[in-house]
Every structure is written in C-alpha cells, then in structure tokens.
Amino acid sequence: MIDRTDFIKKQIIFYFPSQGDKMSFQNDNIVIKDKEKKTKFQVTCYRVFLIFVVGDTTITTGLLSRAKKFGFSLCLMNRNMKMYQFIGARMEGNTLLRKRQYDYQGMEVGRFIISNKIENQRTALMNLRHKNELQLEAIKKLDNHIEKLRKSEADLNKIMGIEGSAARTYFSQMFNNIRWKGRKARIKCDYINASLDIGYTILFNIIDALLNVYGFDEYYGVFHKCFYMRKSLVCDLQEPFRPIIDYATRKAFNLKQIKEDDFTVHNMRYVLEWKKSPEYMQLYLKEILKYKEEIFLYIQGYYRSVMKQKPAEQYPVFLYRG
C-alpha cells in the first residue's frame, strides 16, 4: 500500500505504439523498443503507477510479473480509446475491507457523494467568466438541489431524481456556448460528448487503479447498483471529480483545442482521429494531474472511513477549484 509521498512521485504514462513496438522489462526498467530493437522509451518501475496503452503492441510476461511486483497497473485501450482490459496490481486478501463493504446496505454514503458532486458542479459554473442570468439561475437551482439532498431520506429513487435534475440544469449552462444536445454517456452523438467520454475514461481508470491499491471490490458500490461486470464503486467515486473533465472540455473548446474536424462519424457515432489521440489524452491528463494529490487523499480517506465504519458526513470531500 503506497502513501501520499510515494504516489506524488509516481508517473502516469500514455503509450501510443507504432507497428512492431515491443514493451518489455529490463533491469527494473520498463523499456519500449521499435521493430528494429532500438530503445524509444525507458523508465524505472519504481516511478510508475499506471500505463495507458492505446493501440496494438507486444507485452512480455516478464513485464506483467513485474507490474505485480512493483505495484503498477496497465490499461489497454483500442485505437478509439475504448478500454478493453485493465490489469491492476492490487492488494490481495484484504478480507476485512471486503466484509465492511458487503455489510453496508444504506444509501447515506451514496447521497453524500452525489451532494459533493453537485457542489463541485456549482463551483464549475461559478468559475465561468461573464455569467449571464440563465447561468446565475442555474447556480441557484443547484443550491436547491444540494439542500434537497441534505433534507431528503436516503432513498435511491429520490437521490437519482435530484441528481438527474441537477445534471440537466448544470450541463445546459456548462455547454451553453455550443449546440448542446444533452449529456449522452457512451453514445458519442456529437464531438463534445465523445470528448467527455475520453476524459471520463482516463479519470475512471486512475480511480480504479487507486482502489486496487487498497484491495476494494470495485464491483460493489454504494450508489450505482451492482450490475454484471460493471465497476460500480469506481463509478461512485468518480462522481465528485467529473467537473474537472467538464470544465476542461469547455475551456478546450473555447481555445479551439477540441474541434469537430478532429472526429469522423461512423454509424452515427463520433470517433476521434487516431493522429489526434495523444493531444486529447494529454489535454485531459494535464487537468486531472492538477488534482493528483487530492484524488489520492480522497481514496485514502474513503478507505479509512469504510474500515472505521464512519457515518456518511465524516467521509472525505473533494473540493473542485476550477
């Protein structure tokens, strides 16, 4: 299990393979060589936390065994940046933590997490420049939603209803500078939704890797219902951090770093051009890493709260700065 100091020193790496590339292990280092066996990249395993591999490459069994030994994870993605395999270095045998997870049946923690998310959505809107009347009205509505969550009973349907209403209010003003059709997860109906999916995927896998460090069952959540092969706990703990991606997307759109011309349309789905993938990945990773320490402390605090069976209001809070 790593501490805060160790985590801050570790790196998150994106690797976009060329044809014939091979990723292997040599003298406690990760080494990437091209088809002519020339070294393209090298880094010590002691400094690696997570490697995103976007595209096709060869990975040796030696590298996989060292990933477990040194405690780093591999996220394998296709050229459309859809994750198809996550190889996590996890703490094994933390049975007490799993028991604490499975014993909890309430909705108070889930309500607390969603309240934290809406508070950060409010902050994101507050940080917009030259706010108009509609945006100011949206901020007031989010305040009301937060208040409703605090006063409402911990009922799943009520919480989902408040979250959905808050999301419609928030997204309509966060992206009021484009032809916004609404947030549609994973459908990729337009290039803004497709861009958001890229950012959320990066964030999701960083949180997943951190949960693995502590030995959580990431399929057992407190708000998202358990569903076959869905990492419900990762979905839960990603929620307060989503405004990082939302605000970064709006800012990148205004700076023309995100453009419709960067995408092609296949079967009514927007797909990012392969050559543009590194730019988009770096754009989102840069914004996420501004909160690298806060994300670690949040997951660490969540672990301690579960182990000590604290009441919901004593669970960690993430405060988005914008």
N, C-alpha and C positions, 0 to 999 in steps of 0.2 A: 504494500500500500504506500503510495507516494504522499509526501507532504507538500505544502504550498510552495516552498522554496524550490524543491525538485521540479515541480510542474512548471513553474515560471521559466526555468532554464530549458525545458524540453521544446522540441520543434514539431510543427505540423507541416508535412511536406506534400506537395502535389507533384505527381509524376505523370507526364503525358508521353507514353512510349512511341518511339519510331519503330518501323519494321525491323525485326531482328534483334531488338534490345533484349537484354537479359539482366534480371535483378538477382543478385546473389549476396553471399556473406563472406567476408574475408578479414581476419584479424580484428574481430569485434567491430567491424565496419560494414555498413550496407554499401554495396558497390553496384553501379549500373554501367553496363558496357554495351557498346553498339555491336552490330553484326561482325565487325572486324576486330572485336575484342578490345577496343580502345575504351578506357575509362571516361565516362561522361559526367559522373557524379559520384561523390563519396561522402559519407557522414558516419560518425561514430554512433553505435547503437545506444550508448548511454544517454544521448541527447534526443532520441526520437520518441514521440508519444503516439503519433498517428500518421499513416501514409495513405493518401488517396491515390489510387492507380486508375487513371482514366484512359481506357483503351486496352489493347492486347499486348501482353508481354509474357516472358517466361519467368516463373518464380521457382527457385530451388527449394527442396525440402529442408536444406540447411537453414535457409532464411526463415522458414516457418518455425523451426525449432528454436531459433534464436529470438524470434518475436515473443515466444512464450517465456523464454529465459529472461529477456531484458524488459519485458512488460510493455511492448508497444503493439498497436493494432494495425490491421490492413483493411482498407475499404476499397473493394474492387467495383469499378463502375464501367459501363459501356460508353461508347463514344457520344451517346446522347445524354451522358451524365446521370444515368439511372443506375442506382446501386443494386447489384445482383448478388453480392456476397460480402459479409462482414466477418473478418477473422479477428476476434477480440482476445487480447491477453487479459484474462480475468482472475480475480481471487476465487479460488475454489474452496468449497467446504464451509462457507460462512452460513452454517445452518441456523444459527440464532437469528441472523438478519432475515433470512427467508421466512422463518417462523413468525417474526414480528410483522413482516409484510402480509402474510396469509391470514394472520389473526385479525388484522384491521379490516373492518367491514363498513365503516362510516363514510360520509361524504364531506365532513367538515374540512379535511385537508384539501380535497379537490376544490371546494368552494374558495378556500384561502388562496390556492394557486391561481384560479381564474380571476379573483379580485386583484391579485398582483399584476396579472396580465393587463387587465383593463386600466389600472393605474398607469402602467407604462405606455399604453396606447394614448391615454390622456396627455402624458408628458411629450410623446412624439408630436401630437397635434399642437401642443403649446409651443414647441420649438420651431414650428413653421413661421417663416417670415411673412409679414404683410397679411395677417389673418383677416378674413372677411367675416361678415355676420354669420354666414352658414357654419363656418368653422368654429366660431365662438359659441354658437348654439349647440354644435356637436359636442364641444367640451363640457357644456352644462349637462347634456344628456348622459355623457359618460359618468359624470359625478353622480347623477341619479341612479345609474346602473350599479355603481360601486356601493352606494347607500342601500339599495335593494338587496344586494348580495349579503351585506352585513346583517341585515334585519331578517332575511328570509330563512326558512327552515332548510336544512341540508338535504334537499330533495333533488335528485338528478335532473328530472324534467324541468324544474324551475331554474336550476343553475344553467342548463343548456339553453333555455329560452332567453335568459338575461344575456348570456354570452353571445348568442346569435344576434340579438337586437343590437348589442354594443358593437359587434363586428360590422354590421351593415352601416351603422352611423359612422364608425371610425374609417372604414375603407372608402366610403363615398367622399370623404373630405381629405383623406391622405393622398388620394389619387384624383383629386378634382381638376388637375391640370391636364388630364388626358381623357380620351373617350373610354371611360371605365365601365365595364360590363358586370362588375361584381367579382368577388373572390371566388374562384372555382378551383379547388385543390386538385392537382394532378391531371386536370383535363387539358391544360395548355391551350385554352381557347383564344388567347392573344399573347403577344410577346411579353407583356408585363406579368401576367400570371405565370408564364413559362420562366421568366427571370426570378420571380419569387420562389418558385419550386426549387430552382438551383440553390438559392441562398438557404432556404429551409433545410434542404438535404445536407448541406455542409454542417449547419448547426446541429441537426439531428444526430449525425454520426459522431460529432465531437462529444455531445452529451452521452451518447451510447457508450463511447469508449471510457468516459469517466465513471459511469455506472458499473461497467465491468471491473474497474479497478477495485471497487468495494465489494463486489460479489452479489449485487442485486439480481433478482429475477426481473429483467427488464420487460417481460411479457405481462407482468402483474401490476396494473395501475391502480390509481386511487380516484380518477375521474373518467378517463376513457375506459369503456368496458373491455373486459378480456375478450379477445376475438382471435380466432386461429391465425397464428403466425404474425400477429401484429404486436409490436413492442409498445404496449400501452403505457408503461411507465416513462419511456423516452418521450412519447407524445405528450404526456402530462408535464414533464419538467422542461420541455421545450417552450411551453406556452408563454411564460413571462419574458422570454428572450426574443420572441418573434418581432417586436417593434424595431429591433436592431436591423433586421433584414428589410422591413417595410420602409423605414426612413432612408436606408442606404439606397434602396431601389428608386425612390422618388428623387433623391439627390443626384443619382447617376443618370436618371432620365433628363433632368434639367441641365446637366453638364454634357449631354449627348454621348455619354459612355454606354448607354443602353439604347439601341436603335432597332426599329422594326426590320431594317435591311440586314441585320445580323442573323436573322432567322429565315428558315424555309418552312413551307407548310406542307405537311404530309398527312393525308386523311383527316384534314381539318384540325390538325394539331401543329402548333408552332414548335419547331426544333432548331436549336442553336447551331449555327455553322461550326464545324469542328475546329477550324482555324481560330475562331473567336473564343473557344472554351477557356484557354488559360487566362484571358483578360477578365472574363466574368468570374472565374474561380478566385482570382487574386483580388478582385474588387470586393467580393463578399468576405473573404478570409481576412482582409485588412480591417474591415469593420468589426468582425467578430473578435479578433485578437485584441482590440482596444479594451475588451471586457474579459480577457483571458483569466485574470486573477479572480474577478467577481464570479465567473462561471464555476471555477474550481471551488471557491469557498461556498457557493450555493449548494453544490452537490455534496460537499463535505458536511455542510450544516444539515442537509436533508438526511444524510446517513446517520448523523448523531441524533437527530430528532426521532428517527424511526427506532433506533436502538434504545433510546431512553423513554420512548413512548410519550413524548411531549404532547400537550394539547396543540391544536392546529395553529392558534395565534402565536405560538412560540417557534413555528417552523421558519426557515430562512426566507428573506425577501430580497428580490433583485430590484434595484432602482436604476432604471434607464436614464442616462444623462443626455443623450442626443448629441 
